[in-house]
Amino acid sequence: MSLKINSLALLIGALISSGAMAKTSESALEQRLNQLEQRLQMAEQRAASAEAEIKQLKATPAPMPAQTAPVIVKSEQPLNNPSSNNAPQLTLNGYGDLKIYGDVEFNMDAASRSAGLTSLRNSANNDWASGNNERWDINGRLLLGFDGYRRMDNGNFAGFSAQPLADLTGSMNLDDAVFFFGHENDWKIKVGRFEAYDMFPLNQDTFVEYSGNTANDLYDDGYGYIYMMKEGRGRSDAGGSFLMSKNIDSWYFELNTLLEDGSSLFVDKSYHGRELKNDKNVAYLRPVIAWSQDAFSVAAAMETNVVNNAYGFRDANGQWVDQSDRTGYGLTMTWNGQKNDPDDGIVANLNTAYLDATDETDFTAGINALWRRFELGYIYAHNDIDRFDASAFRTCDNDCWITDPGTYDIHTVHSSYQFPNVMGMPNFNIYLGAYASWVNADAKNNGGSNNDARYGGRLRFKYYF
């Protein structure tokens, strides 16, 4: 009997325990379901919030990017097995950095008769020729630059620069093509086509017809010559340059050697009424020494052809007459107040140059100043010609005014103004430029004097990229 009671008690206890365990499991399951439901609601809320933020960003216009510095593309090693699924990419050879840049320079010009005043006809349109008529034209060019540079940890460096030009006439030209190497802040060697130290800076010059920047066609027979220490400066179409420079504290030393066909200096290879014959290339040596401290700098230089009998002509007796003896001297002083005060600082230049050439001496002096984007300058030139063969002089169709020995004075006033940041773009500027020149001629053979004047204006669009 007792055994039955014990068995019955055990059975009832087991049933009660199973019910309690089932009830506990049901409660834990409900708790987990509630937690999952809460997490799902929170996830839905976060998704809704993110969707609202995305809609707000799409509705807000993107801000214009600020001006950035020129990008230098770092070189990478070539890809040996490029995947066909990758987008096209620029791959460099791993020898240095490459910078691609350029600028647009287009001009709208209005000028009086451009001939009969100065020797150089400086225009971005190289096909333009001077004449007796007033000039109204649009000219300009687009420059595209490629600079390569590599610097080692010890300061050694090497690089190149190539600057092709495309002008509005459809012609392709070249500004610089140079290779250089050296040690940073110490010494440097350059070889190729380039310009050496500027010994006659014109500040913010926009439209001075005779401020040419090459060693070619500087002297046009029958016109005045404004000598600016540019005969041996470089960027020649008839030869190349080799330059060595050195920095020592505040001092800078430079020696440029220009090897070229020396007769290319003269338009149509005519000088003092004679047609020149080139016998051998010239070698211009152009040493420069400069010193700078804070805002002030001063530089002195000379340039001379060291090759005798490089070009000349034969006289009536068949004797060779050398015309290649040319030596020039120059001094320039600059105050650059914009180094410490970019907004109100004054930039001023005082320039002088003197040329001692065969049967001719020329002296030029100029002063100019720039303040708050407005530039004003004056240039005086004096030509003293000892011999001029008028009987052999070519016919002058463009109103030449130097056809006899004598003294000739040229006065020029030039000015320009810059409108910066056009349409809010820091790389887009517009310039207004103007000049007025007048000449006084005192010829020895014609027994009188002659006065004449020229003037011009320019609107220039300058865009950098």
C-alpha positions as CSV (number, residue, x, y, z in Angstrom):
1,M,0.0,0.0,0.0
2,S,2.7,2.4,0.9
3,L,4.6,1.6,-2.3
4,K,1.6,2.7,-4.3
5,I,1.3,5.9,-2.4
6,N,5.0,6.7,-3.0
7,S,4.7,6.0,-6.7
8,L,1.6,8.2,-7.0
9,A,3.5,11.0,-5.2
10,L,6.4,10.8,-7.5
11,L,4.1,10.9,-10.6
12,I,2.3,14.0,-9.3
13,G,5.6,15.8,-8.5
14,A,6.9,15.0,-12.0
15,L,3.8,16.5,-13.6
16,I,4.0,19.6,-11.5
17,S,7.7,20.1,-12.3
18,S,7.1,19.7,-16.1
19,G,4.4,22.3,-16.0
20,A,6.6,24.8,-14.2
21,M,9.5,24.2,-16.7
22,A,7.2,24.7,-19.6
23,K,5.8,27.9,-18.1
24,T,9.4,29.2,-17.6
25,S,10.5,28.3,-21.2
26,E,7.4,30.1,-22.6
27,S,8.2,33.2,-20.6
28,A,11.8,33.3,-21.8
29,L,10.7,32.9,-25.4
30,E,8.3,35.8,-25.1
31,Q,11.1,37.9,-23.6
32,R,13.3,37.2,-26.6
33,L,10.6,38.0,-29.1
34,N,10.0,41.3,-27.4
35,Q,13.7,42.2,-27.6
36,L,13.8,41.3,-31.3
37,E,10.8,43.5,-31.9
38,Q,12.4,46.4,-30.1
39,R,15.6,46.0,-32.1
40,L,13.7,45.9,-35.3
41,Q,11.8,49.1,-34.4
42,M,15.1,50.8,-33.6
43,A,16.6,49.7,-37.0
44,E,13.6,51.1,-38.8
45,Q,14.0,54.4,-37.0
46,R,17.7,54.7,-38.0
47,A,16.9,53.8,-41.6
48,A,14.2,56.5,-41.7
49,S,16.6,59.1,-40.2
50,A,19.3,58.2,-42.8
51,E,16.8,58.5,-45.7
52,A,15.8,61.9,-44.5
53,E,19.4,63.1,-44.3
54,I,20.1,61.8,-47.8
55,K,17.1,63.7,-49.2
56,Q,18.3,66.9,-47.4
57,L,21.8,66.5,-48.9
58,K,20.4,66.1,-52.4
59,A,18.2,69.2,-52.0
60,T,21.2,71.3,-50.9
61,P,23.4,72.7,-53.8
62,A,27.1,71.7,-53.6
63,P,29.5,74.6,-52.7
64,M,32.0,75.8,-55.3
65,P,35.5,74.4,-54.7
66,A,38.1,76.9,-53.4
67,Q,41.2,77.6,-55.5
68,T,43.7,74.9,-55.1
69,A,47.4,74.8,-55.8
70,P,48.7,73.2,-58.9
71,V,48.6,69.4,-58.7
72,I,51.8,67.5,-59.0
73,V,51.2,63.9,-60.1
74,K,53.4,61.5,-58.2
75,S,55.2,59.0,-60.3
76,E,54.4,55.3,-60.0
77,Q,56.2,52.2,-61.2
78,P,54.7,50.9,-64.5
79,L,52.1,48.2,-64.2
80,N,53.3,44.9,-65.6
81,N,50.0,43.2,-65.9
82,P,47.2,45.8,-66.0
83,S,43.8,44.4,-65.7
84,S,41.5,44.8,-68.7
85,N,38.7,45.7,-66.3
86,N,40.5,48.8,-64.9
87,A,39.6,52.3,-66.1
88,P,42.2,54.1,-68.2
89,Q,44.9,55.7,-66.1
90,L,48.1,57.8,-66.4
91,T,51.2,55.8,-65.6
92,L,54.6,57.5,-65.2
93,N,58.0,56.0,-65.3
94,G,58.9,56.5,-61.7
95,Y,61.7,59.1,-62.3
96,G,60.1,62.1,-60.7
97,D,57.1,64.4,-60.5
98,L,55.2,65.9,-63.5
99,K,53.3,69.1,-63.5
100,I,50.9,70.1,-66.3
101,Y,49.8,73.7,-66.6
102,G,49.2,76.6,-69.0
103,D,47.7,80.0,-69.7
104,V,45.6,81.8,-72.2
105,E,46.6,85.3,-73.4
106,F,44.4,86.9,-75.9
107,N,44.6,90.6,-76.9
108,M,42.3,93.1,-78.6
109,D,44.6,95.9,-80.0
110,A,44.2,99.3,-81.4
111,A,47.4,101.1,-82.5
112,S,48.5,103.9,-84.8
113,R,51.0,103.3,-87.6
114,S,53.3,100.8,-85.8
115,A,56.2,101.3,-88.3
116,G,58.7,104.1,-88.3
117,L,59.1,104.3,-84.5
118,T,61.1,101.4,-83.1
119,S,63.0,98.4,-84.3
120,L,60.9,95.6,-82.8
121,R,57.4,94.7,-83.8
122,N,56.3,92.7,-80.8
123,S,53.0,91.0,-81.3
124,A,51.6,87.7,-80.2
125,N,50.6,87.3,-83.8
126,N,53.9,86.5,-85.4
127,D,52.5,86.8,-88.9
128,W,51.5,90.5,-88.5
129,A,53.7,93.0,-90.4
130,S,54.0,96.7,-89.7
131,G,52.7,99.2,-92.2
132,N,51.5,102.8,-92.6
133,N,47.9,102.0,-91.6
134,E,46.3,102.0,-88.2
135,R,45.9,98.6,-86.7
136,W,42.8,96.9,-85.2
137,D,43.2,93.3,-84.5
138,I,42.7,90.4,-82.2
139,N,45.8,88.3,-81.5
140,G,47.1,86.0,-78.8
141,R,48.3,82.5,-77.9
142,L,47.6,79.5,-75.7
143,L,50.6,78.1,-73.7
144,L,50.7,74.5,-72.5
145,G,53.5,73.7,-70.1
146,F,55.0,70.4,-69.0
147,D,57.5,70.5,-66.1
148,G,59.4,67.4,-64.8
149,Y,61.3,67.5,-61.6
150,R,63.2,65.0,-59.4
151,R,64.9,65.8,-56.1
152,M,67.1,63.5,-54.1
153,D,67.4,63.4,-50.4
154,N,70.8,65.1,-50.5
155,G,69.4,68.1,-52.4
156,N,70.5,67.2,-55.9
157,F,67.9,67.8,-58.5
158,A,67.2,67.5,-62.3
159,G,64.3,68.3,-64.5
160,F,63.0,69.8,-67.7
161,S,60.4,72.3,-69.0
162,A,58.6,72.3,-72.4
163,Q,56.1,75.0,-73.3
164,P,54.5,74.7,-76.8
165,L,52.5,77.7,-78.0
166,A,49.4,77.8,-80.3
167,D,48.5,81.3,-81.7
168,L,45.4,82.6,-83.4
169,T,46.9,82.3,-86.8
170,G,47.0,78.6,-86.6
171,S,50.8,78.4,-86.1
172,M,52.6,76.4,-83.5
173,N,55.5,77.9,-81.7
174,L,57.7,77.2,-78.7
175,D,58.4,79.3,-75.6
176,D,60.8,77.3,-73.4
177,A,62.5,73.9,-74.0
178,V,65.1,73.5,-71.3
179,F,66.9,70.8,-69.3
180,F,68.4,71.7,-65.9
181,F,70.2,70.1,-63.0
182,G,72.1,71.1,-59.8
183,H,71.9,71.3,-56.1
184,E,69.1,73.2,-54.4
185,N,69.9,76.7,-53.1
186,D,73.5,76.3,-54.3
187,W,74.2,75.9,-58.0
188,K,72.3,75.2,-61.2
189,I,73.1,74.4,-64.9
190,K,70.5,75.0,-67.7
191,V,70.8,74.1,-71.4
192,G,68.3,74.7,-74.2
193,R,65.9,77.5,-75.1
194,F,65.1,79.9,-72.3
195,E,65.6,83.4,-71.1
196,A,68.4,84.4,-68.7
197,Y,68.2,87.1,-66.0
198,D,66.0,90.1,-66.9
199,M,68.1,93.2,-66.8
200,F,65.4,95.6,-68.0
201,P,62.1,94.6,-66.2
202,L,59.1,96.6,-67.2
203,N,56.9,95.6,-64.3
204,Q,53.2,95.0,-65.3
205,D,53.9,95.7,-68.9
206,T,51.0,95.0,-71.3
207,F,51.5,96.9,-74.5
208,V,55.0,98.3,-75.3
209,E,55.6,97.4,-78.9
210,Y,59.4,97.1,-78.6
211,S,59.6,95.1,-75.3
212,G,60.4,91.9,-77.2
213,N,61.6,88.9,-75.3
214,T,63.7,87.0,-77.8
215,A,67.2,87.4,-79.2
216,N,65.8,87.5,-82.8
217,D,64.7,90.5,-84.9
218,L,65.5,93.0,-82.2
219,Y,67.1,95.5,-84.7
220,D,65.1,96.6,-87.8
221,D,67.2,98.8,-90.0
222,G,65.6,102.2,-90.5
223,Y,64.0,102.3,-87.1
224,G,65.1,103.3,-83.6
225,Y,66.7,100.7,-81.3
226,I,65.7,100.6,-77.7
227,Y,68.5,98.5,-76.2
228,M,67.5,96.5,-73.2
229,M,70.3,94.0,-72.6
230,K,68.5,91.3,-74.5
231,E,70.9,90.4,-77.3
232,G,72.5,87.6,-75.3
233,R,69.6,86.8,-73.0
234,G,68.4,83.8,-74.9
235,R,65.2,82.2,-76.2
236,S,66.6,82.4,-79.7
237,D,65.1,80.9,-82.9
238,A,68.7,80.6,-84.3
239,G,70.6,78.8,-81.5
240,G,70.7,77.6,-77.9
241,S,71.9,78.7,-74.5
242,F,74.1,77.2,-71.7
243,L,73.7,78.8,-68.3
244,M,75.6,78.3,-65.0
245,S,74.4,80.0,-61.8
246,K,75.4,80.0,-58.1
247,N,73.8,81.3,-54.9
248,I,75.9,82.5,-52.0
249,D,73.8,84.0,-49.1
250,S,72.3,87.2,-50.6
251,W,74.4,87.0,-53.7
252,Y,73.5,85.5,-57.1
253,F,75.9,84.8,-59.9
254,E,75.0,83.8,-63.5
255,L,76.8,83.2,-66.7
256,N,74.8,82.6,-69.9
257,T,76.4,81.6,-73.2
258,L,74.3,82.0,-76.3
259,L,75.4,80.3,-79.5
260,E,73.5,81.3,-82.6
261,D,73.5,82.8,-86.1
262,G,74.3,86.4,-85.1
263,S,72.8,87.9,-88.1
264,S,69.4,86.8,-86.8
265,L,69.5,89.8,-84.5
266,F,68.7,92.0,-87.5
267,V,65.4,91.9,-89.4
268,D,66.1,90.9,-93.1
269,K,69.8,90.7,-92.1
270,S,70.2,94.4,-92.8
271,Y,72.3,96.8,-90.7
272,H,73.2,100.4,-91.5
273,G,71.9,100.0,-95.0
274,R,74.0,96.9,-95.8
275,E,73.0,93.3,-96.2
276,L,74.9,91.1,-93.8
277,K,76.6,87.8,-94.6
278,N,76.9,85.3,-91.8
279,D,80.4,83.7,-91.8
280,K,80.3,81.8,-88.4
281,N,78.1,81.7,-85.4
282,V,78.5,84.2,-82.6
283,A,79.1,83.3,-78.9
284,Y,77.5,85.8,-76.5
285,L,78.8,85.7,-73.0
286,R,76.4,87.4,-70.5
287,P,77.6,87.4,-66.8
288,V,75.2,88.8,-64.2
289,I,75.9,89.5,-60.5
290,A,72.9,90.4,-58.2
291,W,72.4,91.1,-54.6
292,S,69.2,91.2,-52.7
293,Q,68.2,92.0,-49.1
294,D,64.6,92.2,-47.9
295,A,62.7,94.3,-50.4
296,F,65.7,95.7,-52.3
297,S,67.7,94.1,-55.0
298,V,70.4,95.3,-57.5
299,A,72.0,93.6,-60.5
300,A,74.8,94.5,-62.9
301,A,75.6,92.7,-66.1
302,M,77.4,92.8,-69.4
303,E,77.0,90.9,-72.7
304,T,79.5,90.6,-75.5
305,N,80.1,88.6,-78.6
306,V,83.6,87.0,-78.4
307,V,83.8,85.7,-82.0
308,N,85.5,88.1,-84.4
309,N,84.3,88.5,-88.0
310,A,81.2,86.4,-87.3
311,Y,79.1,88.4,-89.8
312,G,79.6,91.5,-91.9
313,F,79.6,92.6,-95.6
314,R,82.1,93.3,-98.4
315,D,82.7,96.8,-99.5
316,A,83.2,98.1,-103.1
317,N,86.8,96.9,-103.1
318,G,85.8,93.4,-102.0
319,Q,87.2,93.8,-98.5
320,W,85.5,92.2,-95.6
321,V,84.0,94.6,-93.1
322,D,83.2,93.1,-89.7
323,Q,79.9,94.1,-88.1
324,S,79.8,91.6,-85.2
325,D,81.6,93.6,-82.5
326,R,78.9,94.3,-79.9
327,T,79.3,94.8,-76.2
328,G,76.6,96.0,-73.8
329,Y,76.4,96.9,-70.1
330,G,73.4,97.1,-67.8
331,L,72.3,98.0,-64.3
332,T,68.9,97.5,-62.7
333,M,67.6,98.2,-59.2
334,T,64.3,97.0,-57.8
335,W,62.2,97.8,-54.7
336,N,59.5,95.1,-54.1
337,G,57.3,96.3,-51.3
338,Q,54.8,93.6,-52.0
339,K,57.0,91.1,-50.2
340,N,55.9,92.5,-46.9
341,D,52.7,94.2,-47.9
342,P,50.9,92.4,-50.8
343,D,48.0,94.9,-50.9
344,D,49.6,98.3,-50.6
345,G,53.3,97.6,-51.3
346,I,55.0,99.4,-54.2
347,V,57.1,97.6,-56.8
348,A,59.5,100.0,-58.5
349,N,62.3,99.4,-61.1
350,L,65.1,101.7,-62.3
351,N,66.9,100.3,-65.4
352,T,69.8,101.5,-67.5
353,A,71.6,99.9,-70.5
354,Y,74.4,101.0,-72.8
355,L,75.6,99.3,-76.1
356,D,78.9,99.9,-77.8
357,A,78.5,98.4,-81.3
358,T,80.2,98.8,-84.7
359,D,79.5,102.4,-85.9
360,E,76.8,102.9,-83.3
361,T,76.2,103.5,-79.6
362,D,72.9,103.3,-77.8
363,F,71.8,104.3,-74.3
364,T,68.5,103.4,-72.7
365,A,67.1,104.3,-69.3
366,G,63.7,103.5,-67.8
367,I,61.7,103.8,-64.6
368,N,58.4,102.2,-63.7
369,A,56.3,101.6,-60.6
370,L,53.3,99.4,-59.7
371,W,50.9,100.2,-56.9
372,R,47.5,98.5,-56.3
373,R,47.4,96.9,-59.7
374,F,48.1,100.2,-61.5
375,E,51.5,100.5,-63.4
376,L,53.1,103.6,-64.9
377,G,56.5,103.8,-66.6
378,Y,58.8,105.9,-68.8
379,I,61.6,104.9,-71.1
380,Y,64.2,107.1,-72.8
381,A,66.4,105.9,-75.6
382,H,69.3,107.7,-77.4
383,N,70.8,106.3,-80.6
384,D,74.0,107.7,-82.0
385,I,74.8,106.3,-85.5
386,D,78.2,107.2,-87.0
387,R,77.8,105.6,-90.4
388,F,74.8,104.7,-92.6
389,D,75.0,103.8,-96.2
390,A,71.9,105.3,-97.6
391,S,72.9,104.4,-101.2
392,A,72.7,100.7,-100.4
393,F,69.7,100.9,-98.1
394,R,66.8,98.8,-99.2
395,T,63.5,100.5,-100.2
396,C,61.6,101.4,-97.1
397,D,57.9,100.9,-97.6
398,N,56.9,101.5,-93.9
399,D,57.9,105.1,-93.3
400,C,61.4,104.6,-91.9
401,W,62.8,107.6,-90.1
402,I,66.5,106.6,-89.7
403,T,68.2,106.8,-93.1
404,D,71.3,108.9,-92.3
405,P,74.0,109.1,-89.6
406,G,73.0,111.2,-86.6
407,T,71.4,111.2,-83.2
408,Y,67.9,109.9,-82.5
409,D,65.9,110.2,-79.3
410,I,62.8,108.1,-78.4
411,H,60.5,108.8,-75.4
412,T,57.8,106.4,-74.3
413,V,55.2,106.5,-71.6
414,H,53.4,103.2,-70.8
415,S,50.8,102.2,-68.3
416,S,48.5,99.3,-67.4
417,Y,45.8,98.3,-65.0
418,Q,44.8,94.9,-63.8
419,F,41.2,93.7,-63.0
420,P,41.8,90.6,-60.9
421,N,39.5,87.7,-60.1
422,V,37.1,88.2,-62.9
423,M,33.7,86.5,-62.1
424,G,35.2,85.5,-58.8
425,M,37.9,83.3,-60.4
426,P,41.4,83.9,-58.9
427,N,42.9,82.5,-62.1
428,F,41.2,84.9,-64.5
429,N,42.5,88.5,-64.9
430,I,41.9,91.3,-67.4
431,Y,44.4,94.0,-68.2
432,L,44.1,97.4,-69.8
433,G,47.4,98.7,-71.4
434,A,48.4,101.8,-73.3
435,Y,51.5,103.5,-74.5
436,A,52.5,106.7,-76.3
437,S,55.9,107.3,-78.0
438,W,57.4,110.3,-79.7
439,V,60.8,110.6,-81.5
440,N,63.2,113.4,-82.2
441,A,65.6,112.8,-85.1
442,D,68.7,115.0,-85.8
443,A,70.2,113.6,-88.9
444,K,73.6,114.9,-90.1
445,N,73.1,114.6,-93.9
446,N,69.6,116.0,-94.4
447,G,70.3,119.2,-92.4
448,G,67.2,119.1,-90.3
449,S,65.2,117.4,-87.6
450,N,62.2,115.2,-87.7
451,N,59.6,114.5,-85.0
452,D,57.0,111.8,-85.0
453,A,54.6,110.0,-82.6
454,R,53.0,106.6,-82.1
455,Y,50.4,105.3,-79.6
456,G,48.4,102.2,-78.9
457,G,46.0,100.5,-76.5
458,R,45.3,96.9,-75.6
459,L,42.6,94.8,-73.8
460,R,44.2,91.6,-72.6
461,F,42.4,88.5,-71.3
462,K,44.7,86.3,-69.1
463,Y,43.5,82.9,-67.8
464,Y,45.7,80.4,-66.0
465,F,45.0,76.7,-65.8
